[in-house]
């Protein structure tokens, strides 16, 4: 026997068992058919898109029909701001406005496009107006000729005027300052009264 070749025994060969049949036991011949499944998914997708487009067109038709049948408002009917309830109004409700910098700012919800107002928006605008009045020059009442100056400058002017109005007290050198006047004694409390 040669070293390079090994004799194969019959145990290593697969016997032919094709002749064995069992009608009670069966199995699938192949996997799931992919093509009919893809046709179903594609058809369902197309049907969904067509349904959405049909619903959109139907909605646009109904909207156009309703707008065409809508009656023009009576000239006697209230329009715009006349329809709003009297002030004070709820924050973020239609007609909620704040006056700042001499202009009215509409802070109602839905009127803003780039910024949605919040309940504290009113305070922010009013605080900006207050800060501007405290720190900038301007007219308090232009018709009366009353100007507005920054509060720091106003304090400085007040202190300068006060210093000029009080004459400097001339005291001899080495003399002690005058003693502060003692506060008057409190009156004695009568019966039924108490000191505060």
Secondary structure by P-SEA (a helix, b strand, c coil): ccccbbbbccccccccccccccccbbbbcccccaaaaaaaaaaaaaaaaaaaaaaaaaaaaaaaaaaaacccccccccccccccccccccccccccccccccbbbbcccccccccccccaaaaaaaaaaaaaaaccccccccccccccccaaaaaaaaaaaaaaaccccccccccccccccccccccccccccccc
